[in-house]
Amino acid sequence: MFNNEMFTSPDKCISECEKQIEFSNNLIIYLQQYIVQLETMKNMANSAKAFQDVNPVNMMLQFMDYMQKKPKEDK
């Protein structure tokens, strides 16, 4: 759409502007929903990470690593 259409055919300009506004609003809604999905995935990943941190097997392995790396005490 050209700027001169605003003056030569205003009805066409109005129609095209309405289409572009509707498209833009739909795009904004889509992007807002996409952000919500990404935030949800991030929260789920944080929950999974927290669960791994308190998983008994992982805790046991961390303890074993700690015991192996711990400096030996002189007897």
C-alpha positions in Angstrom: 0.0 0.0 0.0 1.3 3.4 -1.0 0.8 6.6 1.0 -1.0 8.2 -2.0 -3.7 5.5 -1.7 -4.8 7.2 1.5 -6.0 10.1 -0.7 -6.8 8.4 -4.0 -8.7 5.3 -2.6 -9.3 5.8 1.1 -11.7 2.8 1.3 -8.9 0.5 0.1 -6.5 2.0 2.5 -8.9 1.5 5.4 -9.5 -2.1 4.4 -5.8 -2.8 4.1 -5.0 -1.1 7.4 -7.7 -3.1 9.2 -6.2 -6.3 7.8 -2.7 -5.3 8.9 -4.0 -4.3 12.4 -5.8 -7.7 12.8 -2.7 -9.6 11.6 -0.5 -7.6 14.0 -2.8 -8.2 16.9 -2.9 -12.0 16.1 0.9 -11.9 16.0 1.1 -10.2 19.4 -1.3 -12.8 20.9 0.8 -15.7 19.4 4.0 -14.2 20.8 2.5 -13.8 24.3 1.3 -17.4 24.2 4.8 -18.5 23.1 6.3 -16.6 26.0 4.0 -18.4 28.4 5.0 -21.8 26.9 8.7 -21.0 27.3 8.2 -19.9 30.9 6.3 -23.1 31.6 9.1 -25.2 30.1 11.7 -23.3 32.1 9.7 -23.9 35.3 9.4 -27.6 34.5 13.2 -27.8 33.9 13.9 -26.0 37.2 11.6 -28.5 38.9 13.3 -31.5 37.3 16.7 -30.0 38.3 15.5 -29.6 41.9 14.3 -33.2 41.9 17.7 -34.4 40.6 19.4 -32.5 43.4 17.4 -34.4 46.1 17.4 -37.7 44.3 18.8 -40.3 46.8 21.0 -41.9 44.2 22.5 -38.6 43.2 22.9 -37.6 46.8 24.7 -40.9 47.5 27.0 -40.4 44.5 27.8 -36.8 45.6 28.6 -38.0 49.1 30.9 -40.7 47.7 32.7 -38.2 45.5 33.1 -35.9 48.6 34.5 -38.7 50.6 37.0 -39.6 47.9 38.1 -36.0 47.5 38.2 -35.2 51.2 41.8 -34.9 52.4 42.9 -37.9 54.4 43.4 -37.2 58.1 46.7 -38.2 59.6 46.4 -40.9 62.2 
